Every structure is written in C-alpha cells, then in structure tokens.
Amino acid sequence: MYHVYVADETKEELIKSLNSPICDALASNNITPSRVAKKLSQLIDAKETKHFAFQGRVEDMVELEALDIQLKATDLSAKLLDIYPAERHRIEGQITETRSPDELAALRTIAKGVVEAIRHGHNAKKDNIDK
C-alpha cells in the first residue's frame, strides 16, 4: 500500500490560494465577516408577526419568536465558529496496481508541478486583475 504525503504547509497554501479569489469577490461585494456576524446576530433574535383574521378583517396581531429563522442562524453561527466536531471519514483499501520507485518519483514530480501551476495561474490572474 502506498501513501502520498503532502506537507501540511503545502495543503494550507493550496487551500488559501484557491479560497482567495472567493474571499476577494465576497469582500468586493461588501460581504465581510463583520457584516455576516451582524446579520447573524440580528437573525438569532428574529421575531415574526402573526395576524389573526376573521371574515377578511385582521382581528389581532401577535409578535412571536421566529424559531425556524433563529434555529438556522444559530446553526450557521455554530458552524462558522467551528463548534461542531469535525466529520471523520475513514477510507480503506488496497492499491492493486504496483508502481516502481521511479514511477512514484515521477508522479510526485507531476503532482508538485500541478500545485505550482495552480499557484502560478492564480498569481497571474491576480496580477492581471490588479492592472
């Protein structure tokens, strides 16, 4: 069985480089962490007005807790705060195809090249946007 090892730093850099355009697009549309937090704070305390009508006329109105909205806002807040335990998935199996050490080295070189190409492509796009 073969294991492919990627340094944690490389994983983090790759994730940051892939997330950066998304974060930039959100920020340019005024969707910031502060604004999201403010909106969630409002939604956690959401209220709704129920109208009671009789023969087409509103007879009474009652302001109630909007529990469905509050629950969704609380759930999203907990996810953003990373309160829930991480989901764990165990993948097991045996690689039936064997590769020589030279083939494995070539595959590692290709994988590193792909990571560098992604990084370079992202930086090139960012440079073109800045111009």
FIGU-702556 format. One record per residue (C-alpha): x, y, z; chain. Coordinates in Angstrom, 2 decimals. Layout:
REM residues N
pt X=X Y=Y Z=Z ch=A
...
***
This chain:
REM residues 131
pt X=0.00 Y=0.00 Z=0.00 ch=A
pt X=1.34 Y=3.44 Z=-0.93 ch=A
pt X=0.71 Y=6.65 Z=0.92 ch=A
pt X=1.04 Y=10.05 Z=-0.68 ch=A
pt X=2.39 Y=12.60 Z=1.74 ch=A
pt X=1.73 Y=16.30 Z=1.26 ch=A
pt X=3.20 Y=18.66 Z=3.82 ch=A
pt X=0.61 Y=20.49 Z=5.93 ch=A
pt X=2.14 Y=23.81 Z=4.86 ch=A
pt X=1.57 Y=22.90 Z=1.21 ch=A
pt X=-2.06 Y=21.96 Z=1.91 ch=A
pt X=-2.65 Y=25.24 Z=3.74 ch=A
pt X=-1.03 Y=27.27 Z=0.95 ch=A
pt X=-3.09 Y=25.48 Z=-1.69 ch=A
pt X=-6.33 Y=26.00 Z=0.22 ch=A
pt X=-5.53 Y=29.69 Z=0.76 ch=A
pt X=-4.66 Y=30.19 Z=-2.91 ch=A
pt X=-7.92 Y=28.54 Z=-4.01 ch=A
pt X=-10.07 Y=30.41 Z=-1.45 ch=A
pt X=-8.51 Y=33.82 Z=-2.07 ch=A
pt X=-10.49 Y=34.68 Z=-5.24 ch=A
pt X=-13.72 Y=33.73 Z=-3.49 ch=A
pt X=-12.91 Y=35.86 Z=-0.44 ch=A
pt X=-11.87 Y=38.76 Z=-2.69 ch=A
pt X=-15.14 Y=38.57 Z=-4.64 ch=A
pt X=-17.21 Y=38.49 Z=-1.45 ch=A
pt X=-15.31 Y=41.44 Z=0.04 ch=A
pt X=-15.69 Y=43.48 Z=-3.16 ch=A
pt X=-19.46 Y=42.99 Z=-2.84 ch=A
pt X=-19.43 Y=44.17 Z=0.79 ch=A
pt X=-19.90 Y=40.68 Z=2.21 ch=A
pt X=-17.41 Y=40.87 Z=5.04 ch=A
pt X=-17.03 Y=38.77 Z=8.20 ch=A
pt X=-18.21 Y=41.77 Z=10.23 ch=A
pt X=-21.35 Y=42.19 Z=8.13 ch=A
pt X=-22.12 Y=38.47 Z=8.25 ch=A
pt X=-21.70 Y=38.47 Z=12.04 ch=A
pt X=-24.00 Y=41.48 Z=12.39 ch=A
pt X=-26.70 Y=39.85 Z=10.24 ch=A
pt X=-26.45 Y=36.55 Z=12.14 ch=A
pt X=-26.77 Y=38.45 Z=15.40 ch=A
pt X=-29.99 Y=40.02 Z=14.13 ch=A
pt X=-31.36 Y=36.72 Z=12.85 ch=A
pt X=-30.66 Y=34.88 Z=16.10 ch=A
pt X=-33.13 Y=37.27 Z=17.75 ch=A
pt X=-35.62 Y=37.27 Z=14.83 ch=A
pt X=-39.30 Y=37.90 Z=15.50 ch=A
pt X=-42.32 Y=37.40 Z=13.30 ch=A
pt X=-45.82 Y=38.85 Z=13.43 ch=A
pt X=-48.80 Y=36.53 Z=13.17 ch=A
pt X=-52.09 Y=38.04 Z=12.00 ch=A
pt X=-55.41 Y=36.57 Z=13.05 ch=A
pt X=-58.26 Y=37.39 Z=10.71 ch=A
pt X=-61.98 Y=36.82 Z=10.85 ch=A
pt X=-64.19 Y=37.32 Z=7.81 ch=A
pt X=-61.38 Y=39.06 Z=5.93 ch=A
pt X=-60.54 Y=41.55 Z=8.69 ch=A
pt X=-57.45 Y=41.37 Z=10.86 ch=A
pt X=-58.72 Y=41.00 Z=14.41 ch=A
pt X=-55.44 Y=40.56 Z=16.24 ch=A
pt X=-51.68 Y=40.54 Z=15.73 ch=A
pt X=-49.11 Y=38.79 Z=17.92 ch=A
pt X=-45.33 Y=39.11 Z=17.76 ch=A
pt X=-43.62 Y=35.74 Z=18.28 ch=A
pt X=-40.13 Y=34.35 Z=18.23 ch=A
pt X=-39.26 Y=33.25 Z=14.66 ch=A
pt X=-37.92 Y=29.91 Z=15.84 ch=A
pt X=-37.15 Y=28.47 Z=12.39 ch=A
pt X=-35.07 Y=31.52 Z=11.45 ch=A
pt X=-33.40 Y=31.59 Z=14.86 ch=A
pt X=-32.51 Y=27.90 Z=14.61 ch=A
pt X=-30.96 Y=28.29 Z=11.15 ch=A
pt X=-28.97 Y=31.36 Z=12.26 ch=A
pt X=-27.78 Y=29.58 Z=15.40 ch=A
pt X=-26.78 Y=26.50 Z=13.39 ch=A
pt X=-24.84 Y=28.58 Z=10.86 ch=A
pt X=-23.16 Y=30.54 Z=13.65 ch=A
pt X=-22.09 Y=27.31 Z=15.34 ch=A
pt X=-20.64 Y=26.05 Z=12.06 ch=A
pt X=-18.75 Y=29.28 Z=11.46 ch=A
pt X=-17.38 Y=29.15 Z=15.00 ch=A
pt X=-16.32 Y=25.52 Z=14.37 ch=A
pt X=-18.30 Y=24.32 Z=17.40 ch=A
pt X=-19.43 Y=21.08 Z=15.82 ch=A
pt X=-16.94 Y=18.21 Z=15.86 ch=A
pt X=-15.27 Y=17.59 Z=12.54 ch=A
pt X=-16.72 Y=14.84 Z=10.41 ch=A
pt X=-14.34 Y=11.98 Z=10.06 ch=A
pt X=-14.25 Y=9.62 Z=7.13 ch=A
pt X=-12.09 Y=6.57 Z=7.01 ch=A
pt X=-11.19 Y=5.32 Z=3.59 ch=A
pt X=-9.56 Y=1.97 Z=3.44 ch=A
pt X=-8.41 Y=-0.16 Z=0.62 ch=A
pt X=-5.54 Y=-1.81 Z=-1.07 ch=A
pt X=-3.87 Y=-0.45 Z=-4.16 ch=A
pt X=-3.67 Y=-3.36 Z=-6.53 ch=A
pt X=-1.53 Y=-1.66 Z=-9.14 ch=A
pt X=2.09 Y=-1.51 Z=-8.10 ch=A
pt X=4.45 Y=1.17 Z=-9.28 ch=A
pt X=8.20 Y=1.19 Z=-9.33 ch=A
pt X=10.09 Y=3.72 Z=-7.20 ch=A
pt X=10.95 Y=5.62 Z=-10.42 ch=A
pt X=7.26 Y=5.82 Z=-11.39 ch=A
pt X=6.34 Y=7.02 Z=-7.91 ch=A
pt X=9.02 Y=9.70 Z=-8.06 ch=A
pt X=7.72 Y=10.82 Z=-11.47 ch=A
pt X=4.16 Y=11.00 Z=-10.14 ch=A
pt X=5.30 Y=13.08 Z=-7.16 ch=A
pt X=7.11 Y=15.44 Z=-9.53 ch=A
pt X=3.95 Y=15.77 Z=-11.64 ch=A
pt X=1.84 Y=16.46 Z=-8.53 ch=A
pt X=4.26 Y=19.18 Z=-7.39 ch=A
pt X=4.17 Y=20.66 Z=-10.89 ch=A
pt X=0.36 Y=20.77 Z=-10.81 ch=A
pt X=0.40 Y=22.56 Z=-7.45 ch=A
pt X=2.94 Y=25.08 Z=-8.75 ch=A
pt X=0.93 Y=25.61 Z=-11.95 ch=A
pt X=-2.19 Y=26.29 Z=-9.92 ch=A
pt X=-0.30 Y=28.74 Z=-7.74 ch=A
pt X=1.29 Y=30.43 Z=-10.75 ch=A
pt X=-2.02 Y=30.59 Z=-12.60 ch=A
pt X=-3.72 Y=32.14 Z=-9.58 ch=A
pt X=-0.95 Y=34.72 Z=-9.16 ch=A
pt X=-1.03 Y=35.54 Z=-12.88 ch=A
pt X=-4.81 Y=36.08 Z=-12.75 ch=A
pt X=-4.42 Y=38.23 Z=-9.66 ch=A
pt X=-1.71 Y=40.31 Z=-11.37 ch=A
pt X=-3.97 Y=40.84 Z=-14.41 ch=A
pt X=-6.86 Y=41.90 Z=-12.18 ch=A
pt X=-4.68 Y=44.42 Z=-10.33 ch=A
pt X=-3.61 Y=46.08 Z=-13.60 ch=A
***
